[in-house]
Amino acid sequence: MVVYRPVRRPRPSGRIEVVELPAAEFAVAVHRGPHDDIDVTNGRLGAWVVGHALAVDGPIRETYLVGPRDTEVSARWRTEIGWPVFRLSAA
């Protein structure tokens, strides 16, 4: 598992390594609620990406918008899941 945490001045420490993530475009889904079934949201997003032939190599990113540190009420948790894709046209 790789855990990403943005920092101003990255430096390795013990088992911690500095990794620079490349810029990327993402297909994004937001999982609402506890993480018990987050694999379902990941699977649906992944199926959509593959079904539209948009997938590119790169790590899937999860951003915990609201989680256990914010509230004990798991129904309020929100996790943004981003699959790297290529852009079809200019924005």
N, C-alpha and C positions, 0 to 999 in steps of 0.2 A: 504494500500500500504506500502511496505517496500522498502526503498531506501538503497542500499548498497554503502558504501564509505570506501575504505581501509584506515586505520589510523595506525600510529605507536604505540601510547599509547591510546587505547580506554577508554573512560569514559562516563558514563551517564550524561546528562545535560538537565534539563527540560523534554520535551516529548521524548527526544532522548534516546534510549536504546542501549546497547552494545549487539550485536548478533555475535556469532562465527559460521561461515558457515562451514559445514563439507566438507572435500575433496570429490570430485565426478568426475565421467566421464560424458561427455556431448556429445549429438548429437548437432551439431551447424549449423545454417543457418545465412547468412548475409542478412538483409533487406536493400535494397538500395532505397534511396529517402525519401520523407516526411513520417511522422508517421500516416498519415490519413488512410493508408491501411496496417499498420503493423500487424493487426489481420490476414490478409491473409497469411503472411509468418509464423506467429505463428501456424495457422491452418494446413498449409502444413507440417511443421516440426512435429507437434504433430501427425498428421495422419501417417506420416512415422514411427515415434517412436512406436506408438500403433500397426501399421500394421506389424512391425517386432518384436513385443512382447519384446521390450527392456526397457520399462518404469519402473522407480523406483520412490519411493516417495521422494519428495524433491522440493525445490523451483526452478522455471524456472528463469533463470538469463538473463538479458539484459545488454549488455555493449555498451555504446554509443561511438563508435570509432571516428565518426565525427558527430557533431550535431550543433544545433543553436548557441552554444557558439563559434564554430569554423568557421562557415560560414553562411551567411543569405541565401545562395543558397541551398534550400532544396533538390535539385536533387543530391547534393554531400554528403548528410548525409548517414552514414553507421551505422547500429545497429546490433551487434552480439547477436543472441538469442541462449541460451543453455538450452536444456532439459536434466535433469539427466537420465542417462541410466546405465546399467551394461555392463561390458566388456565381450565380447565373448571369447577372447583369449589374451594371453600375448603379449605385444607390442614388 
